[in-house]
Amino acid sequence: MATNRRRDYLVGLVRELCNLPYETEWVEFKVNHRKPQTIGEYVSALSNAAALLDKAHGYIVWGIENETHDVVGTEFSPAVARKGSEPLETWLLQLTKPRIDFCFYEVTIDEKRVVIMEIDRAYRQPVAFSGVEFIRIGSTKRKLKDYQEKERALWRVFDRVSFEDGIAAERVSKDEVLSLLDYPSYFDLLELPLPDGREAILNALEKDRLIVRSEAGGFDVTNLGTILFARDLGEFPTLKRKAMRVIQYRGKGKIETLREQEGVRGYAVGFKGIVDYIMALVPSNEVMQQALRRSVPMFPDLAIRELVANALIHQDFLVTGAGPMVEIFDDRIEITNPGEPLVDTQRFLDTPPRSRNETLASLMRRVRICEERGSGIDKVVTEIESYHLPAPLFEVPPGSTRAILFAHKTLADMDGEERVRACYLHACLKYVMRDFLTNASLRERFGIKQNNKAVASRRIREAMDAGMIKPFDENASRRMMKYVPYWA
């Protein structure tokens, strides 16, 4: 199968569906039926049924006689169909929760027009239309709530199916697998020799579940194989919106865009290019070293690398219409990914990350794109402190996670919130290193001169008053006082 749905694939798909002995729970045949409400209910029912039966998609096919499965043609045209004043597709999307991808395709078979609606399977939760969840019982559409055993079985499916095991492209030929996936980079990143022969290459890709054998012949390309090693994510309709976007703005706001670019390649094969492109856009500062002036990036390369990797790995791939994004301003860089974090942002440094996509994270570690579990944010904060930059900010806008790095500021120019955040993260970093925040360590972090101990003491008191740090031993002498995060 080619992901751009060539005519030969669509014809083969219709023939294959028509050869089914009867109308199955994941396929619905129609001739001219076009009631929007009914179509929406079938979107819910077929998506849920496909998940229950471990199918990548459900289908509605117009132009097929239901009893005989003969190709009779249809007058239904999704391009002109409407619900009131709205296009049918837009109306369906608005009432489908959670939103899933579905596509309409048209093809002529035996000189008769056929329309295919391909509907993604449900993930993590049942799909509802207009607030009601539906399921197929035999060849009939029913409300899911009336069939509790089916509902329990569906939730058991959601508990065991991960995003990575989902299918991005079905029934792909051997040659198409090798054209869709950048297999030379797969072996190069794993530091393995390129096998001799097509079969050996396919066997290696199958072993890592980048592809799986299809019951209908050929291979299915998994979401894992696609998102990491696709030559062009645009070739995969369900994942093309997950490409990394990089936007550079003029000034501190979003009024004027200077550059905008969307990634094309999978995350593993395109990661170095993404980071290089971002660093080329990051503003630079001129510094003097050994009597020579040289340009230094505003933000540490390692910090950018770790935060971009985190955004890619820990995103919620089931949030539709959104992907990871990097926004570059004159005074900061913001890195955002879909999905709220599974760990409290205040505990990013000391709590091992919980990933929605552990198989993806594991393979990213194997190709050395991300570090061992839990070490990434430590490295970010360490690099930021070595550059004497303001502390990074981790925030949770609705439905997403954002990390922000700020350009250099003197301690005097930082506001109270920035100073407290810097003290708190410094205490966290010291704590995970089995060490403590002290007056001396804080002076080093902020670049405070040794004879200005009082300045560091005021910053410590400020963080204590905000409830973010506390003394390790309240009875210690003032000179020997050490501090830990509030939760320690």
Salt bridges, closest charged atoms under 4 A:
ASP8 OD1 - ARG6 NE 3.32
GLU16 OE1 - ARG171 NE 3.73
GLU25 OE2 - LYS150 NZ 3.84
GLU28 OE2 - LYS30 NZ 3.00
GLU28 OE1 - ARG136 NH1 2.35
GLU41 OE1 - LYS141 NZ 2.74
ASP54 OD1 - ARG121 NH1 3.14
GLU75 OE1 - ARG34 NH2 3.94
GLU106 OE1 - ARG113 NE 3.26
ASP110 OD1 - ARG15 NH2 3.22
GLU118 OE1 - ARG5 NH2 2.65
GLU118 OE1 - HIS57 NE2 3.90
ASP120 OD1 - HIS57 NE2 3.27
GLU149 OE1 - ARG152 NH2 2.67
GLU149 OE2 - ARG156 NH2 3.91
ASP165 OD1 - ARG209 NE 3.38
GLU170 OE1 - HIS57 ND1 2.91
GLU170 OE2 - ARG171 NH1 3.90
ASP175 OD1 - ARG198 NH1 2.67
GLU176 OE2 - ARG6 NH1 3.14
ASP182 OD2 - ARG265 NH2 2.60
GLU191 OE2 - ARG368 NH2 3.63
GLU199 OE2 - LYS174 NZ 2.63
GLU206 OE1 - ARG213 NE 3.28
ASP208 OD1 - ARG366 NH1 2.86
GLU256 OE2 - ARG250 NE 3.05
GLU260 OE2 - ARG245 NH2 2.57
ASP276 OD2 - LYS272 NZ 2.78
ASP316 OD1 - ARG124 NH1 2.79
ASP316 OD2 - ARG356 NE 3.92
GLU327 OE2 - LYS254 NZ 3.10
ASP331 OD1 - ARG332 NH1 3.00
GLU334 OE2 - ARG332 NE 2.78
GLU334 OE1 - ARG402 NE 3.77
ASP350 OD2 - ARG347 NH2 2.73
GLU358 OE2 - ARG365 NH2 2.56
GLU358 OE1 - ARG373 NH1 2.75
GLU385 OE2 - HIS426 ND1 3.06
GLU385 OE2 - ARG445 NE 3.91
GLU395 OE2 - ARG402 NH1 3.14
GLU417 OE2 - ARG421 NH1 3.90
GLU418 OE2 - LYS409 NZ 2.94
ASP435 OD2 - LYS430 NZ 3.75
GLU462 OE2 - ARG419 NH2 2.74
GLU462 OE1 - ARG459 NE 3.03
ASP465 OD1 - ARG461 NH1 3.76
